[in-house]
C-alpha cells in the first residue's frame, strides 16, 4: 500500500457531506510524522459503515473516496494500483454477509480452491538440488572470509600495540568493538595518499582536537562606542561663546530687592507701574511718569540679563555632561582584559590604540574644562586627533576579534575533526591490512552472490509449496485462530472434505440450526485474518504495508466469546504492527467498551525490544457526530473510571427531579452493569453473580460474616448481570424495558449499593478510580444498607 496521509470520503446523503480521516500527527502540518493507528467511535447512523464501505470500494472503482499524500509536493493525490488493492483489507458487515456464507447442508464455502499442478513437485526437487550445491560453495566462501577477518582482527585490535585501536580509543573515549560493520567501514577507506602523508594529517588533527578539549573559548572584546556625529554636535554647541553680562549699581539693587524669584517680581512691578495709580503701593510716595518709564526700562534690562545668566548655567551643565560621557568611555576602555593566547602584535596594537584614544579623550576633557572656566570666549575644539585615534582603535579591535574568531574555530570544528580523524585512522588501518581486505571483499562478493541465488531459489520453492498446500495452510490458520477465540482447539473448527469445509463442534459436525450468530461471526473474522497473508510465504507474512479496517469487530459477539475475540485482535494487530512500520489499522465501533479496549490493545503491544509499537501520541482517537462528522476524541479518557465516576455522581443526587437525574436515569442501569462486569472480570475472572455465591472469595475481602450475608442478600436486587443483548431481544426484553421498572429514587439506591459492594470488596480501588471521592459518604451509605438489614 502506498504511503498516504489522508482519506477523504464524499457522500451527498451525509449531513456533513464529507469525512476526512487525517493520519498526520499534527493534522495541519504535513511535515509531521504519519501515524499508524486510528480508532473511531460513533453511534449507529453517524457514518461508520459509510467509511468502511467506501474504503472497501477501493478494491473496485470508486469515485467518492480519495487518498492523499500531503508530503508529496508535486502531486498529493494517490492513484490506487493493483498492487495497492492487494494490501487493503476491510472487515465489516458486508464482508461477513458476502464472503462467509453457510449453506443449508452445513457446508462452509471453500476459502481457496487452487488445483494442484503436477509439475510443481519436480520443479521443487530440481531447485532443492541446486540449493544444496550452492550451500556447499557458500561454506567454502564463508570459511575463506572468516580466515581473512581473523587476520584483520589480530592486526587492528588483537594486539596491545595496535596503532588503530590506540588512536580510536583516544579519539572516541571508548574501546572499539570488532564486527562486520567495522570491517566494512575500514574496507571502504581506500586512499591514494601515502602512509606518511596520512600520519602527518592525522597527527595535526589530533593536536587540534586535544587543544580544543583542554582549552576554553576566547571571548570577543566588546567595542567602546563613541558616536562621531553625536560628539561633533555636542562640541559644536559648547564651542559657541555666551554673551557677557554687566549689571549697573541700580540693577544690582533691583535684583537684591526683588529676591530669588526675580522674573515673577518684575512682572508684578511692571503691572503696578503700567497702572493708572501715581502712588507707590508700598511707601505711598508720589511717582511721576518719567520715574515710571525709567524704572520700567531698568526692570526690562535686569530681566534680559537674568536670562543671559541662566544661559551661562545651562552652558556649563552641558559641558559637564560631555565631560562625563568622555570619563565613562575612559572607564570602559580601562576594563579591557586581552587574552594572552592571541598573537602578541595584535594585542600590542589594540592596547596602543586604547591608550591613544584615552589620551585624546583626556585632552578633550581638559579643553572642555578650559572652556568651562571662561564660557564667554569662542573656543575651537579640534576633534580630528580624537576621531583619528577612534578609527585606529576600531581597526585594532576588529583585528583582535577576528583573531578570537579564528582561534575559536577549533571548538566549532571538533566534531568534524573527530570524524575526519577517524577516517584517516581507518585509511591507515586499510593500508596495513590491504591484502586481507582484498580477500574479504572478493569472498564476500561471491558469498553474497551465492546467498542471493539460494534465497531466490528458496522463495521459489516456498511459493511452489505454498501453491500445493495453500488450502491446507489457510484451513490450519483458521482453526488455530478459532482455538484462540474459544480457548479450546476442539470447541469449534473446520474440516475439509472433497473441497468443502464442515463445521465441527467438540469433534462432531454441527447442524446449521445449532450454529449461533456469534459462532458464525467468529468463523468469518478468523477467515478474514487468514486472507491477509494469502499467497504469502512464511517469511514475508505481514512484511508488506497493509491498510486494515475493522468495523465493529467485537460488538456483535456474545459475552463468552468477546474475550477470545480481543485475544485474536491483539495477536493480529501485533503481527501487523511489528511486521511493517508503514501498515495502518483503522477500527470503527459504536461500543464505548470496545473503543476503550481496542485502545488498550494498541497500548499493550510491544516489539522484540520490549518497546511499545503504538505509543500514546501515535494512536489517533476520533468520534463521529451525526451532524458535524469526524471529531477528535480525548486520548487520555479512561472509560472505566469515567463510568464509575458517573455512577458515584448519580448516587450522590439529592434532588430526584434535577436535570442530571432525568438525563442519566435511562442509561444508569447499563453503565452499572458494565462497571460490575469489568470489575469482576478484571479482579476475579468471574461474573458478578458468581462473586455473590462464592463464599471463599467474599470472606477474603469481608471479615464480618453477617455483613457478607447481608450484601449477598441485597445483591439479588440487581437486575444488571442478565443475558446478553441478543438474548434480551429474543425474549422481547430491552434495556429500556428494565429501566422503567425502577423509579429514579430506586435507581439512586441501586447505584449506592453497587458502590457499597465495590467498596466492601476493594475500598482502595474506588479511591483511585473516582474523581472527588469522599470515603465518609460511602461509609454512611454502607451503614444505611447494613443497618437497614439488621
Secondary structure, 3 states (H helix, E strand, C coil): CCCCCEEEEECCCCCCCEEEEECECCCCCCCCCECCEEEEEECCCCCHHHHHHHHHHHHCCCCCEEEECCCCCCCCECCCCHHHHCCEEEECHHHHHHHCCECCCCEECCCCCCCCCCHHHHHHHHHHHHHHHHHHHHHHHHHHHHHHHHHHHHHHHHCCCCHHHHHHHHHHCCCCCCCHHHHHHHHCCCCCCCHHHHHHHHHHHHHHHHHHHHCCCCCCCCCCCCCHHHHHHHHHHHHCCCCCCCCCHHHHHHHHHHCCCHHHHHHHHHHHHCCCCCECCCCCCECCHHHHHHHHHHHHHHHHHHHHHHHHHHHHHHHHHHHHHHHHHHHHHHCCCCCCCCCHHHHHHHHHHHHHHHHHHHHHHHHHHHHHHCCCCCCCCCCHHHHHHHHHHHHHHHHHHHHHHHHHHHHHCHHHHHHHHHHHHHHHHHHHCHHHHHHHHHHHHHHHHHHHHHHHHHHHHHHHHHHHHHHHHHHHHHHHHHHHHHCCCCCCEEEEECCEEEEEECCEECCHHHCCHHHHHHHHHHHHHHHHCCCCCHHHCCCCCCEEEEECCCCCCCHHHHHHHHHHHHHHHHHHHHHCCCCEEEEEECCHHHHHHHHHHHHHCECCCCCECCCHHHEEEEEEECCCEEEECCCCCCHHHHHHHHHHHHHCCCCCCCHHHHHHHHHHHHHHHHHHHHHHHHHHCCCHHHHHHCHHHHHHHCCCHHHHHHHHHHHCCCCCCCCCHHHHHHCCCCHHHHHCCCCHHHHHHHHHHHHHHHHHHCHHHHHHHCCCCCHHHHHHHHHHHHHHHC
